[in-house]
């Protein structure tokens, strides 16, 4: 019984921390610059690591494992909605704007 109470308290603490991080990140957007062709196709791609680094630099600490790209790496210039998954049932969409980097 004591172990179960301890486990539930730990799970609640993790969930509460995830909720507070979600609330801070909700409705935010981040801009990632990448080399791109004139047609808007990237030379390479934008991965969860790139998005996590951009969010962390903007003051929202996020691990790359928390960034969920459902359709794989982003390969074009534009705006994309990306899910950030903090814990079971705690996630929020973040707008990622990919811009061509000036040569």
C-alpha positions as CSV (number, residue, x, y, z in Angstrom):
1,X,0.0,0.0,0.0
2,X,2.8,2.4,0.9
3,X,4.6,1.6,-2.3
4,X,1.5,2.3,-4.3
5,X,1.0,5.6,-2.7
6,X,4.6,6.5,-3.3
7,X,4.3,5.5,-7.0
8,X,1.1,7.5,-7.4
9,X,2.7,10.6,-5.8
10,X,5.7,10.3,-8.2
11,X,3.4,9.9,-11.2
12,X,1.3,12.9,-10.1
13,X,4.5,15.0,-9.8
14,X,5.7,14.0,-13.3
15,X,2.2,14.8,-14.7
16,X,2.0,18.2,-12.9
17,X,5.4,19.1,-14.2
18,X,4.5,18.1,-17.7
19,X,1.2,20.1,-17.5
20,X,3.1,23.3,-16.4
21,X,5.6,22.9,-19.3
22,X,2.7,22.3,-21.7
23,X,0.9,25.5,-20.5
24,X,4.1,27.5,-21.1
25,X,4.6,26.1,-24.6
26,X,0.9,26.2,-25.7
27,X,0.3,28.5,-28.7
28,X,4.0,29.2,-29.2
29,X,5.8,29.2,-32.5
30,X,9.5,28.8,-33.4
31,X,11.4,29.7,-36.6
32,X,14.1,27.4,-38.0
33,X,16.4,28.6,-40.8
34,X,17.8,26.2,-43.3
35,X,19.5,26.2,-46.7
36,X,16.8,25.8,-49.4
37,X,16.5,25.9,-53.2
38,X,14.6,28.7,-55.0
39,X,11.6,26.3,-55.1
40,X,11.5,26.0,-51.3
41,X,12.9,22.5,-51.1
42,X,15.5,22.1,-48.2
43,X,19.0,20.9,-48.8
44,X,18.6,18.3,-46.1
45,X,15.8,18.4,-43.6
46,X,14.5,19.8,-40.3
47,X,14.5,17.0,-37.6
48,X,13.2,16.7,-34.1
49,X,16.7,17.7,-32.8
50,X,16.6,21.0,-34.8
51,X,13.1,21.8,-33.5
52,X,14.1,20.9,-29.9
53,X,17.2,23.1,-30.1
54,X,15.2,26.0,-31.5
55,X,12.6,25.7,-28.7
56,X,15.3,25.5,-26.0
57,X,17.1,28.5,-27.4
58,X,13.7,30.4,-27.3
59,X,13.4,29.6,-23.6
60,X,11.2,26.5,-23.7
61,X,13.4,23.5,-22.7
62,X,12.4,20.5,-24.8
63,X,14.1,17.2,-25.4
64,X,14.4,15.9,-28.9
65,X,12.5,12.7,-27.9
66,X,9.5,14.9,-26.9
67,X,9.1,16.3,-30.5
68,X,6.8,14.1,-32.6
69,X,7.1,14.4,-36.4
70,X,4.3,12.1,-37.6
71,X,5.4,12.2,-41.2
72,X,9.1,12.2,-40.8
73,X,11.6,15.1,-41.2
74,X,10.4,18.3,-42.7
75,X,11.8,19.0,-46.1
76,X,10.2,22.1,-47.4
77,X,10.0,25.8,-46.5
78,X,6.7,26.8,-44.8
79,X,4.6,26.5,-41.6
80,X,4.1,23.2,-39.9
81,X,2.2,22.1,-36.8
82,X,4.4,19.7,-34.7
83,X,3.2,17.9,-31.6
84,X,5.3,18.1,-28.5
85,X,4.6,15.1,-26.2
86,X,5.5,15.6,-22.5
87,X,3.9,12.7,-20.8
88,X,0.9,10.3,-21.2
89,X,-2.0,12.5,-22.3
90,X,0.0,15.7,-22.1
91,X,0.9,17.2,-25.4
92,X,0.5,20.4,-27.4
93,X,0.9,21.5,-31.0
94,X,3.7,24.0,-31.8
95,X,3.9,26.0,-35.0
96,X,7.3,25.5,-36.7
97,X,8.1,28.1,-39.4
98,X,10.9,27.0,-41.7
99,X,12.6,29.9,-43.6
100,X,15.2,29.8,-46.3
101,X,18.6,30.9,-44.9
102,X,20.2,33.8,-46.8
103,X,23.2,32.6,-48.8
